[in-house]
């Protein structure tokens, strides 16, 4: 289990802000739940609207890319810029602040550690995956 800190979060926001600063973005959309904190921080940092839905030419963010199922839903939206905090595979059409091959369970700063431990245990039992 890897516990992510608010300092890690701030570094991620700063990095994404620097990469997106000169782009003409319509706003920022964050996938519930993990992408929302990132989207709010980036909305303030980039001075762009927080969006209820991903729009063309928007910044779309999420906390982690594991299977790709979540981010794949926005792939065909024209001109989007997609970022994740952590990608567990090498980024292709999206960008990542951090890429890791680790299957560690990630606990983000806005998550409850005790509940995260239960979530991880439930995931491993239900999927037979003991490596995440």
C-alpha positions in Angstrom: 0.0 0.0 0.0 1.4 3.4 -1.0 0.1 6.5 0.8 0.1 9.6 -1.4 0.6 12.9 0.4 -0.9 16.4 0.0 2.6 17.5 -1.0 2.6 14.9 -3.8 -0.8 16.3 -4.8 0.5 19.8 -4.9 3.5 18.8 -7.0 1.1 17.0 -9.5 -1.1 20.1 -9.8 1.9 22.3 -10.3 3.3 20.1 -13.0 0.0 19.7 -14.9 -0.6 23.5 -14.6 2.8 24.2 -16.2 2.1 21.8 -19.1 -1.3 23.2 -19.8 -0.7 26.9 -19.1 -0.5 28.1 -22.7 -3.3 25.9 -24.0 -6.8 27.4 -24.8 -8.9 25.0 -22.7 -12.6 25.3 -22.3 -12.5 24.1 -18.7 -11.5 21.1 -16.6 -13.5 18.0 -15.9 -12.6 15.5 -13.2 -14.0 12.0 -13.0 -15.8 11.4 -9.7 -14.5 10.7 -7.2 -10.7 10.6 -7.6 -10.5 13.2 -10.3 -12.6 15.8 -8.6 -10.0 17.0 -6.1 -7.5 17.3 -8.9 -10.0 19.1 -11.2 -10.9 21.7 -8.5 -7.3 22.5 -7.8 -6.5 22.8 -11.5 -9.5 24.9 -12.1 -8.1 27.4 -9.6 -4.5 27.1 -10.7 -5.3 27.5 -14.5 -8.2 30.0 -13.9 -10.6 27.9 -16.0 -14.1 26.7 -15.3 -14.8 23.4 -13.5 -17.0 21.5 -15.8 -19.9 19.1 -15.0 -19.2 17.1 -18.1 -16.2 16.8 -20.4 -16.4 19.2 -23.3 -14.4 19.6 -26.5 -11.0 21.2 -25.9 -11.2 20.6 -22.1 -8.7 19.2 -19.6 -9.9 15.9 -18.3 -8.3 14.5 -15.2 -8.4 11.4 -12.9 -6.4 10.1 -10.0 -5.2 6.8 -11.5 -5.1 5.0 -14.8 -5.3 1.2 -14.2 -7.5 -0.5 -16.7 -8.3 2.5 -18.9 -12.1 2.0 -18.7 -12.8 5.4 -17.1 -10.5 7.5 -19.4 -11.6 5.6 -22.5 -15.1 7.2 -22.2 -13.7 10.6 -23.2 -11.1 9.5 -25.8 -13.2 10.5 -28.8 -14.1 14.0 -27.6 -12.5 16.5 -29.9 -9.4 18.2 -28.6 -9.4 17.0 -25.0 -6.2 17.0 -23.0 -6.2 14.0 -20.6 -4.0 13.7 -17.5 -3.8 11.3 -14.6 -1.9 11.6 -11.4 -0.6 8.0 -11.6 -0.6 5.7 -14.6 0.0 2.0 -14.0 0.8 1.6 -17.7 2.9 3.6 -20.1 0.8 6.6 -21.3 -0.4 6.5 -24.9 -2.9 9.2 -25.8 -3.1 10.6 -22.2 -0.4 12.1 -20.0 0.6 11.2 -16.5 2.4 13.0 -13.7 3.8 9.7 -12.6 4.1 6.3 -14.3 4.6 3.2 -12.3 4.7 -0.5 -13.0 3.8 -1.1 -9.4 0.6 -2.9 -8.5 0.6 -1.3 -5.1 -2.8 -0.1 -3.8 -2.7 3.7 -3.8 -4.3 5.7 -1.1 -4.8 9.3 -2.1 -4.7 12.1 0.5 -8.5 12.7 0.4 -9.2 9.0 1.2 -9.8 7.4 4.6 -6.9 5.1 5.3 -8.9 2.5 7.3 -11.6 2.4 4.5 -8.9 2.1 1.9 -7.4 -0.9 3.7 -10.9 -2.6 3.6 -11.3 -1.6 -0.1 -8.0 -3.2 -0.9 -8.8 -6.4 1.0 -12.2 -6.7 -0.7 -10.7 -6.1 -4.1 -8.1 -8.8 -3.6 -10.6 -11.3 -2.3 -13.1 -10.7 -5.1 -10.7 -10.6 -8.0 -8.2 -13.1 -6.9 -5.6 -10.4 -7.6 -3.2 -10.4 -4.7 -0.6 -8.1 -6.4 -2.5 -4.8 -6.8 
